[in-house]
Amino acid sequence: MVIMTTEESKKRMQEGRLYLPEDEEIMHQQMLCLEKLYDYNATRPSEFEKREALLKEMFGEIGEGCYIEPPFHANWAGKHVHFGNNVYANFNLTLVDDTDIYVGDKVMFGPNVTVATAGHPIDPPLRYQAMQYNVPVHIGENVWIGANAVVLPGVTIGDNSVIGAGSVVTKDIPANVVAVGNPCRVLREIGEHDKEFYYKDRKIDV
């Protein structure tokens, strides 16, 4: 049985090393964050100012014009999340934010998207002890992540890319591409066709 002090577990938590998330002090700090998340999800639709104030309390960093549609789920209520400006998230965004999640300006999350930083070792004895590790996620500017997509620990998604609905993003995705599937792969580059058509054969008329 591995034994760690609270300080050692906290340090390892942010270094991507194995640690014990069930440490009593870590769980207490997490609970304080989750109380604020509860308050956020209990807000009425008209309480925009209250939601904005709570997000600023909850998040590590959050820019101007950000909106998250409740219900919102996060292990640490956004404590390790860094949003740029004008980020939009539809219903049921889940951020497994045991370490840092970086999101650039003008990112859109469809319904039921999950972004995870946490993982567990494959080795059964270590997993039996509830060991965990965390790896940061980076999402660039002007990215659209479609409904029900899952972004796994350590992934970087480049600027302007689109992640198709239902995709499972296991590896880095470059900038300026459409990527889909499980595992998520680049389907094509964003190009001239996209300047003429906004959906299948429907031409852009604005």
C-alpha positions as CSV (number, residue, x, y, z in Angstrom):
1,M,0.0,0.0,0.0
2,V,1.4,3.4,-1.1
3,I,1.3,6.1,1.6
4,M,1.7,9.8,0.6
5,T,1.4,13.1,2.6
6,T,-1.1,15.7,1.5
7,E,1.6,18.0,0.2
8,E,3.2,15.2,-1.8
9,S,-0.1,14.2,-3.3
10,K,-0.9,17.9,-4.2
11,K,2.5,18.3,-5.9
12,R,2.2,15.0,-7.9
13,M,-1.4,16.0,-8.8
14,Q,-0.1,18.9,-10.9
15,E,3.0,17.2,-12.2
16,G,1.3,14.4,-14.1
17,R,2.6,11.8,-11.6
18,L,0.7,9.1,-9.8
19,Y,-1.0,10.3,-6.6
20,L,-3.8,9.5,-4.2
21,P,-6.9,11.7,-5.0
22,E,-8.7,10.4,-1.9
23,D,-6.4,12.3,0.4
24,E,-8.6,13.9,3.1
25,E,-7.4,17.5,2.6
26,I,-7.6,17.3,-1.2
27,M,-11.1,16.0,-0.9
28,H,-12.1,18.8,1.5
29,Q,-10.7,21.5,-0.9
30,Q,-12.5,19.8,-3.8
31,M,-15.8,19.8,-1.8
32,L,-15.6,23.6,-1.3
33,C,-15.3,24.1,-5.0
34,L,-18.2,21.8,-5.7
35,E,-20.4,23.8,-3.4
36,K,-20.0,26.8,-5.7
37,L,-20.7,24.6,-8.7
38,Y,-24.0,23.5,-7.1
39,D,-24.9,27.1,-6.7
40,Y,-24.2,27.8,-10.3
41,N,-26.4,24.9,-11.5
42,A,-29.2,26.1,-9.2
43,T,-29.4,29.6,-10.8
44,R,-32.5,30.6,-12.7
45,P,-32.2,31.3,-16.5
46,S,-32.6,35.0,-15.9
47,E,-29.7,35.3,-13.4
48,F,-27.0,36.1,-15.9
49,E,-25.0,38.4,-13.6
50,K,-25.0,35.8,-10.8
51,R,-23.8,33.1,-13.2
52,E,-21.0,35.4,-14.4
53,A,-19.9,36.2,-10.9
54,L,-19.9,32.5,-9.9
55,L,-17.8,31.6,-12.9
56,K,-15.2,34.2,-12.0
57,E,-15.1,32.7,-8.5
58,M,-14.9,29.1,-9.7
59,F,-12.5,29.3,-12.6
60,G,-8.7,29.6,-12.5
61,E,-9.1,32.1,-15.4
62,I,-12.1,33.2,-17.4
63,G,-12.3,35.9,-20.0
64,E,-15.1,38.3,-21.0
65,G,-18.3,37.1,-22.7
66,C,-18.1,33.5,-21.6
67,Y,-21.3,31.5,-21.2
68,I,-21.9,27.9,-19.9
69,E,-25.4,26.6,-20.1
70,P,-26.3,24.6,-16.9
71,P,-26.1,21.9,-16.0
72,F,-22.3,22.1,-15.9
73,H,-20.1,19.5,-14.4
74,A,-16.4,19.7,-13.3
75,N,-14.4,17.8,-10.8
76,W,-13.0,21.0,-9.3
77,A,-15.7,23.4,-10.5
78,G,-13.3,25.0,-13.0
79,K,-10.5,25.7,-10.5
80,H,-7.9,24.4,-12.9
81,V,-9.6,25.7,-16.1
82,H,-8.4,28.7,-18.1
83,F,-10.9,30.1,-20.6
84,G,-10.2,32.9,-23.1
85,N,-12.9,35.3,-24.2
86,N,-16.3,34.5,-25.7
87,V,-16.2,30.8,-25.0
88,Y,-19.7,29.1,-25.3
89,A,-20.7,25.8,-23.9
90,N,-24.0,24.1,-24.4
91,F,-25.8,21.8,-21.9
92,N,-23.8,19.2,-19.9
93,L,-20.3,20.3,-20.5
94,T,-18.1,18.0,-18.3
95,L,-14.6,19.2,-17.4
96,V,-12.5,16.6,-15.5
97,D,-10.3,19.4,-14.3
98,D,-8.0,17.7,-11.9
99,T,-5.2,19.6,-13.6
100,D,-5.1,22.4,-16.2
101,I,-7.5,22.8,-19.2
102,Y,-6.6,25.7,-21.5
103,V,-9.3,26.9,-23.9
104,G,-8.7,29.8,-26.4
105,D,-11.0,32.6,-27.5
106,K,-14.2,31.9,-29.4
107,V,-14.4,28.2,-28.7
108,M,-17.8,26.4,-28.9
109,F,-18.7,23.2,-27.1
110,G,-21.7,21.3,-28.2
111,P,-24.0,19.5,-25.8
112,N,-22.6,16.7,-23.7
113,V,-18.9,17.3,-24.4
114,T,-16.4,15.8,-22.0
115,V,-12.8,17.1,-21.6
116,A,-10.8,14.9,-19.3
117,T,-7.4,15.4,-17.8
118,A,-7.4,12.5,-15.4
119,G,-6.5,8.9,-16.0
120,H,-5.7,5.8,-14.0
121,P,-2.9,3.2,-14.3
122,I,-3.7,0.0,-16.2
123,D,-1.8,-2.0,-13.6
124,P,-4.6,-3.6,-11.4
125,P,-2.8,-3.3,-8.0
126,L,-2.2,0.4,-8.5
127,R,-5.7,1.0,-9.8
128,Y,-7.0,-1.0,-6.8
129,Q,-5.5,1.7,-4.6
130,A,-7.4,4.4,-6.6
131,M,-4.1,5.9,-8.0
132,Q,-4.6,8.6,-10.5
133,Y,-2.5,10.8,-12.8
134,N,-3.4,14.1,-14.7
135,V,-2.2,15.5,-18.0
136,P,-3.2,19.0,-19.2
137,V,-5.4,19.6,-22.3
138,H,-4.9,22.5,-24.7
139,I,-7.7,23.7,-27.0
140,G,-6.8,26.5,-29.4
141,E,-8.8,29.5,-30.6
142,N,-12.0,29.4,-32.6
143,V,-12.4,25.6,-32.2
144,W,-15.8,23.9,-32.5
145,I,-16.2,20.7,-30.6
146,G,-19.4,18.8,-31.6
147,A,-22.0,17.2,-29.4
148,N,-21.0,14.1,-27.4
149,A,-17.3,14.4,-28.2
150,V,-14.7,13.3,-25.7
151,V,-11.3,14.9,-25.4
152,L,-8.8,12.7,-23.5
153,P,-5.8,13.7,-21.3
154,G,-2.8,15.3,-22.8
155,V,-4.5,16.3,-26.1
156,T,-3.9,19.5,-28.0
157,I,-6.4,20.8,-30.6
158,G,-5.1,23.4,-33.0
159,D,-6.7,26.8,-33.8
160,N,-9.9,26.9,-36.0
161,S,-10.3,23.1,-36.1
162,V,-13.7,21.3,-35.9
163,I,-14.2,18.1,-34.0
164,G,-17.1,16.1,-35.3
165,A,-20.0,15.0,-33.0
166,G,-19.4,11.8,-31.1
167,S,-15.6,11.8,-31.7
168,V,-13.1,10.5,-29.2
169,V,-10.0,12.6,-29.4
170,T,-7.1,10.5,-28.2
171,K,-4.2,12.3,-30.0
172,D,-3.3,15.8,-31.0
173,I,-5.3,17.4,-33.8
174,P,-3.6,20.1,-35.9
175,A,-5.0,23.6,-36.8
176,N,-7.4,24.2,-39.6
177,V,-8.9,20.8,-40.1
178,V,-12.1,18.8,-39.7
179,A,-11.5,15.7,-37.6
180,V,-14.0,13.0,-36.8
181,G,-14.3,9.4,-35.4
182,N,-13.3,7.1,-32.7
183,P,-10.4,7.4,-32.5
184,C,-10.6,10.9,-33.9
185,R,-8.6,11.4,-37.2
186,V,-8.2,14.3,-39.6
187,L,-10.9,14.0,-42.3
188,R,-9.8,17.0,-44.4
189,E,-8.3,20.5,-44.2
190,I,-10.6,23.5,-44.0
191,G,-10.4,25.2,-47.4
192,E,-12.0,27.0,-50.3
193,H,-15.1,24.8,-50.3
194,D,-15.9,26.0,-46.8
195,K,-15.8,29.6,-47.9
196,E,-18.6,28.9,-50.4
197,F,-20.8,26.4,-48.5
198,Y,-21.8,26.4,-44.9
199,Y,-23.6,23.0,-44.8
200,K,-23.5,20.4,-47.6
201,D,-24.8,22.1,-50.8
202,R,-26.1,25.2,-49.0
203,K,-24.3,28.3,-50.2
204,I,-23.2,31.1,-47.9
205,D,-25.5,34.0,-48.5
206,V,-24.4,36.6,-45.9
